[in-house]
């Protein structure tokens, strides 16, 4: 029996957007056609809210966006009302920063939808290419006021990434997830894209079973498992493909658009 789709929700990087941050015209046309047909669309990303806005504006999205892997849900239009926000606690932030500094990690902190970094290097510059128009360089993230929405590290060595994740796993009440091979994110409690989708479904008064979701990374697993139909991109990590209901062609082939039409 076919399911009635009442919401399409998609990850951004390498799901809706290509590796060079471009939205294929086929994806744009198809998602606009879906909205014209009465099927609303929104985004779920590890990105900060304002880094999601260019794509949201291009699609003329009206529904709240699931930002920061579910830690913030916020309207993209009008007053940009925050519908939900849950950041790291003061003690969680303190412990994480202590461990990450000891590990020599490249750390980024997000506070009031602003990006704070301790090192202004090519890793920061490369990250900022994802629609972030400015960021703040500070002597120490530990000196900032408590309330980080999330912390993120950039690490290209897989073994070092594993070691950092293990070291941080002792901090209670913190969710740890990778949003790419080199990005690892630290969030409050059980916050994830799946909890973000659940909130959105309650807000819209729809059944998660009526949701079509797309993703490509480890942090998309809760999103696909929560949605009625979860689609992994052809370029997705294997763990997500294993959790998906179906697999779309790769993002470079506008696989999202093809699967929406299907």
C-alpha positions, 0 to 999 in steps of 0.5 A, a space after each residue: 500500500 502506498 503511503 501518503 506523503 505530507 512532508 519532504 525533509 532533506 539534509 543539505 550537504 551532499 544530499 540536496 547540495 553537491 560537494 561544492 555547495 551547489 543545488 542541482 537545478 533538477 532538485 530545485 525544480 522538483 522540490 518547488 513542484 512538490 510544494 506547488 502540489 501541496 507537499 511542504 518541504 523543509 531542511 534538517 542539517 547539522 549546519 547553523 541556522 543562518 548557514 541554512 537560509 540561502 538554500 531555504 530562501 532559494 526554495 522559498 521554504 515556509 516551514 521551520 528548519 531543523 538546524 544544529 542536528 535538531 538542537 534548534 528549530 526555527 522559522 526561516 521567514 518573518 521574525 524567524 521565531 525559534 520554536 525549539 532550542 536545547 543547547 549544552 549545559 554549562 558543566 557539559 561544555 566545561 568538561 568537553 572543552 577541557 578534554 578537547 583542548 587536552 586532545 589538541 582538537 580544532 574546536 568550533 562553538 556555536 552561540 546565539 547562531 554565531 560561530 566562535 573559533 580559537 584558530 583562524 586557519 584553513 580548516 575554519 576557512 574551508 568550513 566557513 565556505 558553507 554560507 557562513 558570512 562571518 565568524 569570531 576568533 577568540 582566545 579561548 572558547 572556555 571564556 565565552 558565556 555558557 550555552 553553546 548550542 553545540 560544539 564541533 571538531 574538525 579532524 582529518 585523521 580517522 584514528 585521532 577522530 576515534 580517540 577524541 570520540 572515546 575520550 569525550 564519551 565519558 561526559 554524561 548527557 552528551 550526544 556525539 555524532 559525525 556529520 562527515 568524515 572530518 566533522 564530529 559534533 557534540 550536542 545535548 542529551 538525546 538531541 538529533 535530527 530524528 527528535 527534530 523531525 518528531 517535534 516538527 510533526 507534532 507542530 504540524 500535526 502530521 504522522 511521521 509515517 507520512 514523511 519522506 526523508 533524505 540523508 547521506 551521513 551518520 547524523 542522518 540515521 535518526 532522521 531516516 528511522 523516524 520518517 515513514 520513508 527514509 532514503 539514503 543517497 547513493 553517495 551515503 555512508 554504508 551505515 545510513 544505507 543499511 538503515 534506509 528504506 531505499 537508496 537514491 542515485 548520488 547527489 551529483 546525479 540529482 538523486 533526490 529529485 529522481 526519488 521524489 518523482 518516483 
